[in-house]
Each structure stands twice: as structure tokens, then as C-alpha cells.
């Protein structure tokens, strides 16, 4: 996989997470502090893990 393809995959994953955050953000109340920290953290972990899992399976 070339560097250009990796950049495109990274941008597309970031756009996916951004779209979910924009859609879910207004639904959170001021008391949902755990969700405000936990949701982005989980998104980041899964967005990092999915390409790595695909790379391991493909190799």
C-alpha cells in the first residue's frame, strides 16, 4: 500500500468519526461527562484498531 493510499484511508476514517461526533454531540447533556470523554476515546481506539486488524489479517 502506497503512502497516498494510507493517507486516503486515514482521512476517510477521520471523516467517519467526525460525522458521528457531529451527529451525537448535540444529544449529550451537561451531565454526560463520562460519555463526553469515553465516546471519543472509544472511537479513537476502534479507528486505530480496525486498520491494524485488517493489516494483520491481510499479511
Secondary structure, DSSP 8 states (H G I E B T S, - for coil): --HHHHHHHHHHHHHHHHHHHHHHHTT--TT-HHHHHHHHHHHHHHHHHHHHHHHHHH-
